[in-house]
């Protein structure tokens, strides 16, 4: 029996305020992730991120700046996923209080703690920390070369 595989493109919103970053996780999960989600067919990346933030937090995006791209492969729900993740630095038009989805929770985390947390994709955390110092557009990958 062959395994299923899926290729997807998604957006990630990097919200940093007062030395803290906003992260999400599934309740009781041991790993964290960034707000955002899949880009639908014929949807602009910025529009997808605005839609996802509205769905996840009930807030709008005030400012948006492209940061870079991460390539990621992961196994979830019996399927291999190959994902291109467009990261944007964003500010929100309000203060997030709680995740709107009942299976998720969000938390403001200090950048010091963020450096050592299990945040996926791992390559994005590394690139965000570099971007905070340089503000240079990045490309990163969690995929090991097979050559």
KELO-288634 format. One line per field, with one value per atom (N, C-alpha, C, CB): residue number from 1; atom name; x, y, z. Coordinates in steps of 0.1 Angstrom, whole numbers, m for minus. Glycine has a CB too. Layout:
N
seq <- [NUM	...] $
atom <- [CA	...] $
xx <- [X	...] $
yy <- [Y	...] $
zz <- [Z	...] $
***
This chain:
147
seq <- [1	1	1	1	2	2	2	2	3	3	3	3	4	4	4	4	5	5	5	5	6	6	6	6	7	7	7	7	8	8	8	8	9	9	9	9	10	10	10	10	11	11	11	11	12	12	12	12	13	13	13	13	14	14	14	14	15	15	15	15	16	16	16	16	17	17	17	17	18	18	18	18	19	19	19	19	20	20	20	20	21	21	21	21	22	22	22	22	23	23	23	23	24	24	24	24	25	25	25	25	26	26	26	26	27	27	27	27	28	28	28	28	29	29	29	29	30	30	30	30	31	31	31	31	32	32	32	32	33	33	33	33	34	34	34	34	35	35	35	35	36	36	36	36	37	37	37	37	38	38	38	38	39	39	39	39	40	40	40	40	41	41	41	41	42	42	42	42	43	43	43	43	44	44	44	44	45	45	45	45	46	46	46	46	47	47	47	47	48	48	48	48	49	49	49	49	50	50	50	50	51	51	51	51	52	52	52	52	53	53	53	53	54	54	54	54	55	55	55	55	56	56	56	56	57	57	57	57	58	58	58	58	59	59	59	59	60	60	60	60	61	61	61	61	62	62	62	62	63	63	63	63	64	64	64	64	65	65	65	65	66	66	66	66	67	67	67	67	68	68	68	68	69	69	69	69	70	70	70	70	71	71	71	71	72	72	72	72	73	73	73	73	74	74	74	74	75	75	75	75	76	76	76	76	77	77	77	77	78	78	78	78	79	79	79	79	80	80	80	80	81	81	81	81	82	82	82	82	83	83	83	83	84	84	84	84	85	85	85	85	86	86	86	86	87	87	87	87	88	88	88	88	89	89	89	89	90	90	90	90	91	91	91	91	92	92	92	92	93	93	93	93	94	94	94	94	95	95	95	95	96	96	96	96	97	97	97	97	98	98	98	98	99	99	99	99	100	100	100	100	101	101	101	101	102	102	102	102	103	103	103	103	104	104	104	104	105	105	105	105	106	106	106	106	107	107	107	107	108	108	108	108	109	109	109	109	110	110	110	110	111	111	111	111	112	112	112	112	113	113	113	113	114	114	114	114	115	115	115	115	116	116	116	116	117	117	117	117	118	118	118	118	119	119	119	119	120	120	120	120	121	121	121	121	122	122	122	122	123	123	123	123	124	124	124	124	125	125	125	125	126	126	126	126	127	127	127	127	128	128	128	128	129	129	129	129	130	130	130	130	131	131	131	131	132	132	132	132	133	133	133	133	134	134	134	134	135	135	135	135	136	136	136	136	137	137	137	137	138	138	138	138	139	139	139	139	140	140	140	140	141	141	141	141	142	142	142	142	143	143	143	143	144	144	144	144	145	145	145	145	146	146	146	146	147	147	147	147] $
atom <- [N	CA	C	CB	N	CA	C	CB	N	CA	C	CB	N	CA	C	CB	N	CA	C	CB	N	CA	C	CB	N	CA	C	CB	N	CA	C	CB	N	CA	C	CB	N	CA	C	CB	N	CA	C	CB	N	CA	C	CB	N	CA	C	CB	N	CA	C	CB	N	CA	C	CB	N	CA	C	CB	N	CA	C	CB	N	CA	C	CB	N	CA	C	CB	N	CA	C	CB	N	CA	C	CB	N	CA	C	CB	N	CA	C	CB	N	CA	C	CB	N	CA	C	CB	N	CA	C	CB	N	CA	C	CB	N	CA	C	CB	N	CA	C	CB	N	CA	C	CB	N	CA	C	CB	N	CA	C	CB	N	CA	C	CB	N	CA	C	CB	N	CA	C	CB	N	CA	C	CB	N	CA	C	CB	N	CA	C	CB	N	CA	C	CB	N	CA	C	CB	N	CA	C	CB	N	CA	C	CB	N	CA	C	CB	N	CA	C	CB	N	CA	C	CB	N	CA	C	CB	N	CA	C	CB	N	CA	C	CB	N	CA	C	CB	N	CA	C	CB	N	CA	C	CB	N	CA	C	CB	N	CA	C	CB	N	CA	C	CB	N	CA	C	CB	N	CA	C	CB	N	CA	C	CB	N	CA	C	CB	N	CA	C	CB	N	CA	C	CB	N	CA	C	CB	N	CA	C	CB	N	CA	C	CB	N	CA	C	CB	N	CA	C	CB	N	CA	C	CB	N	CA	C	CB	N	CA	C	CB	N	CA	C	CB	N	CA	C	CB	N	CA	C	CB	N	CA	C	CB	N	CA	C	CB	N	CA	C	CB	N	CA	C	CB	N	CA	C	CB	N	CA	C	CB	N	CA	C	CB	N	CA	C	CB	N	CA	C	CB	N	CA	C	CB	N	CA	C	CB	N	CA	C	CB	N	CA	C	CB	N	CA	C	CB	N	CA	C	CB	N	CA	C	CB	N	CA	C	CB	N	CA	C	CB	N	CA	C	CB	N	CA	C	CB	N	CA	C	CB	N	CA	C	CB	N	CA	C	CB	N	CA	C	CB	N	CA	C	CB	N	CA	C	CB	N	CA	C	CB	N	CA	C	CB	N	CA	C	CB	N	CA	C	CB	N	CA	C	CB	N	CA	C	CB	N	CA	C	CB	N	CA	C	CB	N	CA	C	CB	N	CA	C	CB	N	CA	C	CB	N	CA	C	CB	N	CA	C	CB	N	CA	C	CB	N	CA	C	CB	N	CA	C	CB	N	CA	C	CB	N	CA	C	CB	N	CA	C	CB	N	CA	C	CB	N	CA	C	CB	N	CA	C	CB	N	CA	C	CB	N	CA	C	CB	N	CA	C	CB	N	CA	C	CB	N	CA	C	CB	N	CA	C	CB	N	CA	C	CB	N	CA	C	CB	N	CA	C	CB	N	CA	C	CB	N	CA	C	CB	N	CA	C	CB	N	CA	C	CB	N	CA	C	CB	N	CA	C	CB	N	CA	C	CB	N	CA	C	CB	N	CA	C	CB	N	CA	C	CB	N	CA	C	CB	N	CA	C	CB	N	CA	C	CB	N	CA	C	CB	N	CA	C	CB	N	CA	C	CB	N	CA	C	CB	N	CA	C	CB	N	CA	C	CB] $
xx <- [8	0	9	m10	6	15	9	15	18	14	9	26	0	m6	5	m19	5	13	5	26	9	2	12	m10	10	18	9	24	14	6	14	m1	7	13	5	14	12	5	12	4	6	11	13	1	23	25	26	38	19	19	28	5	39	48	44	63	39	34	44	19	51	61	57	76	56	52	58	36	65	71	80	60	88	97	91	105	78	71	66	60	64	59	46	70	37	24	25	12	22	23	10	35	7	m5	0	m14	m9	m8	m21	2	m22	m34	m34	m34	m45	m45	m39	m60	m30	m22	m11	m31	m9	2	15	0	26	39	47	47	41	47	38	51	44	38	39	44	31	32	27	23	28	25	11	35	4	m9	m8	m16	m18	m18	m25	m4	m23	m29	m28	m43	m35	m34	m39	m42	m33	m37	m47	m25	m58	m68	m65	m82	m69	m67	m72	m74	m63	m66	m67	m78	m62	m62	m48	m67	m47	m34	m29	m35	m16	m10	m14	5	m14	m18	m32	m15	m41	m55	m58	m63	m50	m51	m47	m43	m37	m32	m43	m19	m48	m59	m71	m63	m75	m86	m83	m89	m71	m68	m67	m54	m61	m60	m74	m52	m83	m97	m104	m105	m102	m108	m102	m106	m89	m82	m83	m67	m83	m83	m94	m70	m102	m112	m107	m121	m95	m88	m84	m76	m82	m76	m61	m83	m55	m41	m39	m34	m31	m29	m17	m26	m6	5	10	17	16	21	34	10	44	57	62	67	65	70	84	71	86	99	107	96	100	107	99	120	106	99	107	99	99	104	98	101	107	103	103	112	92	90	84	81	88	81	78	91	66	61	51	56	49	39	28	46	16	4	m8	2	m16	m28	m26	m39	m16	m13	m9	m24	m5	m1	12	m13	20	32	28	43	33	30	43	22	43	55	49	61	54	48	58	42	53	60	53	61	60	54	59	56	50	54	52	45	63	62	61	75	52	50	51	36	58	57	45	70	36	24	21	12	13	7	m8	12	m14	m29	m36	m32	m49	m57	m63	m67	m59	m64	m55	m79	m59	m51	m57	m50	m49	m54	m57	m45	m68	m71	m71	m85	m77	m78	m79	m89	m76	m79	m93	m70	m99	m113	m117	m118	m108	m110	m109	m100	m119	m120	m108	m133	m102	m91	m77	m91	m77	m64	m63	m62	m51	m48	m37	m45	m36	m25	m19	m30	m7	1	12	7	13	25	37	22	48	60	71	63	80	91	101	99	108	117	128	123	132	142	137	145	124	119	116	105	112	110	122	106	134	147	148	158	142	144	131	149	120	108	107	96	98	95	85	91	89	81	83	83	72	74	68	66	74	86	99	88	108	120	129	129	129	137	132	137	119	113	117	97	117	122	136	122	145	159	159	167	151	152	145	144	135	129	140	117	147	157	168	163	172	181	175	186	162	155	154	142	152	151	164	148	175	188	191	199	187	192	181	198	168	157	158	154	166	169	159	183	153	145	152	139	145	152	145	152	153	148	154	151	146	152	144	150	150	144	147	150	136	138	140	125	142	143	158	136	162	176	177	180	188	190	191	202	186	187	198	173	206	216	230	217] $
yy <- [m12	0	12	0	22	34	44	39	53	64	75	68	83	95	106	99	115	127	139	125	151	163	175	166	183	195	207	197	216	227	240	224	251	265	271	273	277	283	296	274	303	316	314	328	322	322	337	314	340	354	354	359	362	364	377	364	375	387	389	385	399	402	416	402	416	428	429	430	439	441	429	443	424	414	400	417	399	386	382	386	369	364	356	355	357	350	337	359	326	313	305	305	295	286	272	287	264	250	243	246	231	223	220	209	220	218	205	219	206	194	189	183	196	192	197	198	191	194	203	182	207	216	228	208	239	251	255	263	264	269	283	260	289	303	304	309	315	317	318	330	314	314	301	315	298	286	286	285	276	273	285	261	286	295	288	302	293	286	290	290	281	284	297	273	305	318	329	319	326	335	341	328	354	361	356	376	355	351	360	350	373	383	382	398	379	377	365	377	354	342	344	331	351	354	362	361	372	381	372	392	363	354	345	346	339	330	337	323	349	356	360	369	363	366	354	372	342	330	325	319	327	322	331	319	344	354	364	361	365	374	389	374	390	403	405	404	418	421	424	433	425	428	443	419	450	464	466	471	460	461	447	469	446	433	435	425	427	428	414	436	411	398	396	397	384	381	371	375	360	350	337	346	327	314	302	312	293	281	269	280	259	246	236	242	228	219	206	226	195	182	176	172	171	165	155	176	146	135	138	121	139	141	135	157	128	122	112	132	104	93	98	83	111	117	125	126	123	132	145	125	156	169	176	178	182	190	204	185	213	226	237	228	247	260	270	265	276	285	299	280	308	322	329	329	335	342	357	338	363	377	382	380	393	400	409	410	407	414	421	405	431	437	436	452	434	432	445	421	446	457	457	460	447	446	436	440	434	425	411	431	401	387	383	377	378	373	358	378	351	337	332	332	320	314	311	301	314	312	297	320	289	275	268	269	259	253	243	246	238	228	235	218	248	255	265	263	268	278	287	272	299	308	314	319	318	324	333	312	344	353	347	368	346	339	349	326	350	358	353	359	362	358	349	370	351	343	328	348	327	313	307	314	315	311	304	323	309	303	288	311	283	269	261	269	267	259	250	269	241	232	239	218	247	255	250	270	246	241	250	227	251	243	249	244	240	245	255	232	253	262	276	258	278	291	298	290	291	297	303	287	295	299	311	287	312	323	336	319	334	345	352	341	344	349	357	338	352	359	372	350	371	383	394	378	391	401	409	395	403	411	418	401	412	417	424	406	419	424	420	439	410	405	394	401	394	384	370	387	360	347	336	343	325	312	302	310	292	282	269	285	258	245	235	239	227	216	203	215	204	192	189	193	176	172	168	160	171	167	152	174	146	132	128	126	138	136	135	147] $
zz <- [0	0	0	12	m9	m10	0	m24	5	14	6	23	11	5	7	11	m3	m1	m6	m9	m1	m5	m6	5	m16	m17	m13	m31	m5	m1	0	12	m1	1	12	m12	22	33	37	45	46	51	66	48	72	86	90	90	100	106	118	109	117	128	135	123	147	155	167	160	167	177	183	172	196	203	217	204	220	234	238	244	228	231	233	244	228	229	215	239	212	200	202	192	194	195	189	189	196	191	194	198	186	188	190	176	196	196	198	208	194	196	211	188	218	232	236	237	245	251	241	253	230	221	227	207	223	228	219	231	208	198	196	185	191	189	174	197	169	155	155	146	143	140	135	131	138	132	117	137	110	95	90	90	77	72	57	76	51	37	28	34	17	6	m3	m2	m5	m14	m28	m10	m38	m52	m56	m60	m63	m68	m57	m76	m45	m34	m32	m20	m31	m28	m14	m29	m12	0	12	m1	9	19	23	15	13	16	24	3	21	29	43	22	45	59	67	59	60	66	70	57	61	64	76	51	76	86	100	83	100	113	118	111	109	113	119	101	112	117	130	106	132	144	156	141	153	164	164	164	153	153	151	165	146	145	130	154	127	114	115	108	103	102	99	91	107	106	96	119	98	89	85	95	73	69	61	60	63	56	54	65	41	37	44	22	50	56	48	70	43	36	34	43	30	26	33	11	38	44	36	59	33	27	38	15	39	50	46	61	52	49	63	41	64	77	74	87	84	83	94	86	89	98	92	99	101	97	85	93	87	77	63	76	62	49	51	44	41	39	33	31	39	34	30	44	18	14	13	0	21	23	20	37	13	11	20	m4	30	40	38	54	34	33	46	21	51	64	63	73	71	71	85	64	87	99	99	102	109	110	123	106	123	135	134	138	145	146	149	155	146	149	162	138	170	184	192	184	204	213	213	227	209	210	224	203	227	241	241	245	231	231	217	240	214	201	199	199	188	185	183	174	177	175	188	165	191	204	207	206	196	198	198	186	198	198	210	185	214	223	218	238	222	218	231	209	229	241	236	250	243	241	248	246	241	246	245	239	255	254	243	268	237	226	232	219	245	251	252	265	256	257	243	265	234	220	214	211	218	212	215	218	226	230	229	244	225	224	212	224	212	201	192	206	183	174	160	175	153	140	129	139	117	113	120	98	123	130	122	133	109	101	102	86	104	104	117	104	128	141	139	153	133	131	122	124	112	102	109	90	117	124	133	132	140	149	142	158	130	122	116	110	112	106	116	101	129	139	140	152	137	137	124	140	112	99	91	92	93	85	71	87	68	54	51	52	38	34	34	19	38	39	31	54	29	24	33	9	38	46	43	61	48	45	57	32	60	69	62	78	49	40	38	27	41	38	24	48	18	4	3	m2	m8	m10	m20	m15	m24	m34	m27	m44] $
***
